[in-house]
Amino acid sequence: MFGLEHFGFRELWSPLFFLFLAAVGIVYWGVTGPWRERIPGSEPVRPIRRVSFLFGLFLIYLAQGGPLDLLGHLMFSAHMLSMSIAFLMAPPFLWKGLPDWIIHPVMGRIHRSPFRFLMKPLVTLFLFNMLFSLYHIPLVHDTVMTNYWLHTLVYIVLYASAMLMWWPIAAPSQAYHNLTSFRKMAYVFVAGALLTPACALIIFAGVPLYATYNDPAVWARALGYCVPKSAEAILREFGGPGFFNPMTPVHDQQLGGVIMKLTQEIMYAGILFNIFFRWYRSERQQEELPDEPPVPLMPEGGLNRA
């Protein structure tokens, strides 16, 4: 499908990346499970939270390690699906799996460092959305996609900023922010609005914006970082992006923008519902608390005297 049969196991499944994420998962499972008693101040972690963290790692591998990652170098729509899963879906599941006794030491160090301003909700909100939008400026995107080390650095920065963006609303600990449920809902709403211009630019552009998916020479150079072949060999074998992509560059580009926007809307709608439901349940629990018994009045005559 999509010509993926032309690639080998390493290109399709990124075994080194899989081993790295598997090692992270094993360490996490050990730290929150059989090794936990060796850690001072640790507490039991519910199985559902442990599964949440591992599912977040699976989403990262699905987006950046499996066949979808390679397909993202062949089709812009697959690239946007990969980005949506990696940066909009995976971080909340990772945060939900991290207990307070793991979060506090890390966040405490950041809070005491010169970079503590990065923990402010307004900064986390705008930082990721600004970086993500800048990344999808055609000149920036094509430059990043055709420079391996720059591509790696940019993705690390995007992952860090995505985790920071999701922290005020997805992390179980609220030790370093004071967002109420209403403010959390406003935070999610603004986050969705900030990505809209970039998605709209991609969806409504009537011409191909990205040389990585339109110019055969640029496309072959970018693909050369994923497969053990030179750009010249890739061009001789496949000719260009049209070998794999049945859509025109414009239609593929528009589909990518739609995928990003729909994924964002569905994910943010789920987060908003979760925040509202928790808020509503908390309010109901407070209303159902029994009233405190009245303080007994002092008997007439005051205190008994001996």
HELIX and SHEET records of a PDB file:
HELIX    1   1 LEU A    4  HIS A    6  5                                   3    
HELIX    2   2 PHE A    9  TRP A   13  1                                   5    
HELIX    3   3 PRO A   15  VAL A   31  1                                  17    
HELIX    4   4 ARG A   36  ARG A   38  5                                   3    
HELIX    5   5 PRO A   47  GLN A   64  1                                  18    
HELIX    6   6 PRO A   67  LEU A   71  1                                   5    
HELIX    7   7 PHE A   76  SER A   84  1                                   9    
HELIX    8   8 ILE A   85  MET A   89  3                                   5    
HELIX    9   9 ALA A   90  LYS A   96  1                                   7    
HELIX   10  10 ASP A  100  HIS A  111  1                                  12    
HELIX   11  11 ARG A  116  MET A  119  5                                   4    
HELIX   12  12 PRO A  121  TYR A  135  1                                  15    
HELIX   13  13 PRO A  138  MET A  145  1                                   8    
HELIX   14  14 TYR A  148  ALA A  170  1                                  23    
HELIX   15  15 SER A  181  PHE A  204  1                                  24    
HELIX   16  16 ALA A  211  TYR A  213  5                                   3    
HELIX   17  17 PRO A  216  LEU A  223  1                                   8    
HELIX   18  18 ALA A  231  PHE A  238  1                                   8    
HELIX   19  19 PRO A  241  PHE A  243  5                                   3    
HELIX   20  20 PRO A  249  GLU A  288  1                                  40    
END                                                                             
